Amino acid sequence: MAEGTGFLRTTGDGLELVLVREFTAPREEIWAWVTESEKLETWFGRWTGEGGTGNVVELTLIAEDSDEPEQVTIIDCQPPSRLQVVMSSESGSWQLQVDLRPRADRTVLEFNQLIEQGDDISTIGPGWEYYLDRLVAARAGLVPPSFDEYYPALVEYYAELG
């Protein structure tokens, strides 16, 4: 059974949902898993287009019901430490950020999503837990977890945060 690890934090931009994972690997390796389409495809989705700050790429998620690509605008890209994007689809837009920080022989990945008025944290949180655990599994060569382990199991945890 999956565990809820996310928390809410208030920043200058507003309220953020934050999730953290730690890896025994250098930042550059984890950066590749977050930004290189071939690696990203193993746990999240495949992107096409030209990467880089200010550019828009198309992202097709691998664990969703839709095969329709989503538009992703790259707001800030600072290899190997920060990637900030706005992911847009017919259901709305999400501002997402990944920060990678070294800690001894490890890398701390901090993922956050800016929470907008009306966003349902109780459904958003379990989804990001699921995807980040898919990253952990993909790096380890393990079978990815089932979404059923996350939703609805983590709904109450995230509802209590909001």
VEXVO-576168 format. One line per field, with one value per residue (C-alpha): residue number from 1; residue in three letters; x, y, z. Coordinates in nm, 4 decimals, m for minus. Each point is the difference from the previous one (the first is absolute). Layout:
BEGIN
i = (NUM:...) $
aa = (ALA:...) $
px = (X:...) $
py = (Y:...) $
pz = (Z:...) $
% end
This chain:
BEGIN
i = (1:2:3:4:5:6:7:8:9:10:11:12:13:14:15:16:17:18:19:20:21:22:23:24:25:26:27:28:29:30:31:32:33:34:35:36:37:38:39:40:41:42:43:44:45:46:47:48:49:50:51:52:53:54:55:56:57:58:59:60:61:62:63:64:65:66:67:68:69:70:71:72:73:74:75:76:77:78:79:80:81:82:83:84:85:86:87:88:89:90:91:92:93:94:95:96:97:98:99:100:101:102:103:104:105:106:107:108:109:110:111:112:113:114:115:116:117:118:119:120:121:122:123:124:125:126:127:128:129:130:131:132:133:134:135:136:137:138:139:140:141:142:143:144:145:146:147:148:149:150:151:152:153:154:155:156:157:158:159:160:161:162) $
aa = (MET:ALA:GLU:GLY:THR:GLY:PHE:LEU:ARG:THR:THR:GLY:ASP:GLY:LEU:GLU:LEU:VAL:LEU:VAL:ARG:GLU:PHE:THR:ALA:PRO:ARG:GLU:GLU:ILE:TRP:ALA:TRP:VAL:THR:GLU:SER:GLU:LYS:LEU:GLU:THR:TRP:PHE:GLY:ARG:TRP:THR:GLY:GLU:GLY:GLY:THR:GLY:ASN:VAL:VAL:GLU:LEU:THR:LEU:ILE:ALA:GLU:ASP:SER:ASP:GLU:PRO:GLU:GLN:VAL:THR:ILE:ILE:ASP:CYS:GLN:PRO:PRO:SER:ARG:LEU:GLN:VAL:VAL:MET:SER:SER:GLU:SER:GLY:SER:TRP:GLN:LEU:GLN:VAL:ASP:LEU:ARG:PRO:ARG:ALA:ASP:ARG:THR:VAL:LEU:GLU:PHE:ASN:GLN:LEU:ILE:GLU:GLN:GLY:ASP:ASP:ILE:SER:THR:ILE:GLY:PRO:GLY:TRP:GLU:TYR:TYR:LEU:ASP:ARG:LEU:VAL:ALA:ALA:ARG:ALA:GLY:LEU:VAL:PRO:PRO:SER:PHE:ASP:GLU:TYR:TYR:PRO:ALA:LEU:VAL:GLU:TYR:TYR:ALA:GLU:LEU:GLY) $
px = (0.0000:0.1276:0.0689:m0.0849:0.3171:m0.1090:m0.0449:m0.1216:0.2282:m0.0751:0.2454:0.0068:m0.1864:m0.2751:m0.0803:0.2055:m0.0393:0.3487:0.1251:0.3590:0.1950:0.3669:0.2289:0.3466:0.1255:0.1545:m0.2283:0.0935:m0.1345:m0.3308:m0.0211:0.0162:m0.2931:m0.2053:0.0887:0.1111:m0.3045:0.1204:0.0481:m0.3052:m0.2132:0.0760:m0.1836:m0.1984:m0.0286:0.1754:0.0572:0.0686:0.1182:0.2950:0.0847:0.1260:m0.1273:m0.2866:m0.0764:m0.3179:0.0174:m0.2705:m0.0203:m0.1930:m0.0558:0.0400:m0.2314:m0.3050:m0.3153:0.0686:0.2585:m0.0397:0.3238:0.0030:0.1734:0.2904:0.1532:0.3501:0.0152:0.3456:0.2624:0.3259:0.1802:0.0513:m0.1856:m0.3397:m0.2775:m0.3162:m0.2854:m0.3655:m0.1858:m0.3203:m0.2811:m0.3714:m0.0506:0.2116:0.3576:0.2394:0.3207:0.2569:0.3588:0.2755:0.3066:0.2989:0.2406:0.3125:0.0243:0.3255:m0.0064:m0.3732:m0.2369:m0.3158:m0.2804:m0.2600:m0.3113:m0.2619:m0.3233:m0.1466:m0.3518:m0.2645:m0.3451:m0.2231:0.2819:m0.0905:0.3105:m0.1641:0.0209:0.3162:0.2208:m0.0570:0.0789:0.3371:0.0887:m0.0734:0.2117:0.2964:m0.0079:m0.0047:0.3249:0.1503:m0.1082:0.1230:0.3461:0.0192:m0.1238:m0.3077:m0.3570:m0.1847:m0.2612:m0.3710:m0.2030:m0.2502:0.2565:m0.0227:m0.3553:m0.2290:0.2363:0.1698:m0.3076:m0.0609:0.3656:m0.0067:m0.3503:0.1237:0.2864:m0.2415) $
py = (0.0000:0.3440:0.2672:0.3682:0.2083:0.3344:0.3217:0.3520:0.3032:0.3683:0.1886:0.3371:m0.1608:m0.1435:m0.3427:m0.2934:m0.3735:m0.1405:m0.3593:m0.1125:m0.3059:m0.0754:m0.1979:m0.1490:0.1573:0.3255:0.2864:m0.0379:m0.3564:0.0967:0.3027:m0.2394:m0.2017:0.3196:0.1632:m0.2566:m0.1238:m0.3626:m0.0236:0.2137:m0.2320:m0.2942:0.1589:0.3074:0.0810:0.0673:0.3533:0.1273:0.3389:0.2214:0.0269:0.3147:0.2986:0.1729:m0.2925:m0.2077:m0.3790:m0.2636:m0.2606:m0.3256:m0.1552:m0.3776:m0.0872:0.2086:m0.0871:0.2526:m0.0294:0.3707:0.1901:0.2863:0.3307:0.0655:0.3471:0.0010:0.3009:m0.0603:m0.2628:0.0050:m0.3343:m0.1950:0.1779:0.1455:m0.0603:0.2102:m0.0541:0.0742:m0.3096:0.0827:m0.2241:0.0298:m0.0470:0.3040:0.1030:m0.1049:0.1770:m0.2643:0.0198:m0.2518:0.1008:m0.2332:0.0595:m0.1984:m0.1473:m0.1925:m0.2881:0.0421:0.2267:0.1438:0.0482:0.2522:0.0118:0.2697:0.1075:0.3444:m0.0512:0.2184:0.0844:m0.3016:m0.2555:m0.3248:m0.0988:m0.3303:m0.1177:0.1865:m0.1291:m0.3736:0.0454:0.1646:m0.2594:m0.2653:0.1609:0.0706:m0.3595:m0.1107:0.1982:m0.1831:m0.3353:0.0832:0.0953:m0.3239:m0.2150:m0.1039:m0.0534:0.3330:0.0279:m0.0178:0.3196:m0.1986:0.0107:0.3817:0.0871:0.0002:m0.1156:0.3428:0.2187:0.0433:0.0873:0.2766:0.1196:0.0623:0.2153:0.2332) $
pz = (0.0000:m0.0928:0.2601:m0.0210:0.0142:m0.1412:0.1935:m0.0676:0.0086:m0.0447:m0.2217:m0.1704:m0.2918:0.2213:0.1397:m0.1288:0.0309:0.0632:m0.0308:0.0585:m0.1103:0.0676:m0.2309:0.0347:m0.3203:m0.1195:m0.1033:m0.3662:m0.0039:0.1606:m0.2308:m0.2955:0.1415:0.0300:m0.3327:m0.2601:m0.1888:m0.0196:0.3772:0.0863:m0.2125:0.2295:0.2922:m0.1076:m0.3685:m0.3282:m0.1231:m0.3485:m0.1164:0.0815:0.3688:0.1659:0.1948:m0.1795:m0.2309:m0.0182:m0.0325:m0.0265:0.2755:m0.0299:0.3425:0.0188:0.2886:m0.0920:m0.1908:m0.2760:m0.2765:m0.0759:0.0600:0.2470:m0.0653:0.2355:0.0112:0.1444:0.2321:0.1483:m0.0809:0.1972:m0.0486:0.2196:0.2788:m0.1003:m0.2491:0.0177:m0.2445:m0.0600:m0.1168:m0.1890:m0.1180:m0.0598:0.3763:0.0923:0.0778:0.2730:0.0995:0.0949:0.1196:0.0675:0.2006:0.0378:0.2884:0.0860:0.3502:0.0608:m0.2522:m0.0600:m0.1910:0.1506:m0.2505:0.1111:m0.2137:0.0451:m0.1581:0.0499:0.1348:m0.1596:0.1338:m0.0596:m0.0365:0.1777:0.1969:0.0996:m0.3630:m0.1049:0.2837:m0.0567:m0.3693:0.0646:0.2672:m0.2634:m0.2708:0.2283:0.1256:m0.3666:m0.0388:0.2977:m0.1479:m0.3522:0.1281:0.1995:m0.2896:0.1986:m0.1118:0.0327:0.2741:m0.0753:0.0234:0.2108:0.2835:0.0020:m0.0869:0.1918:0.2803:0.0360:m0.0508:0.3737:0.0697:m0.2611:0.0889:0.3554:m0.1343:m0.1760) $
% end
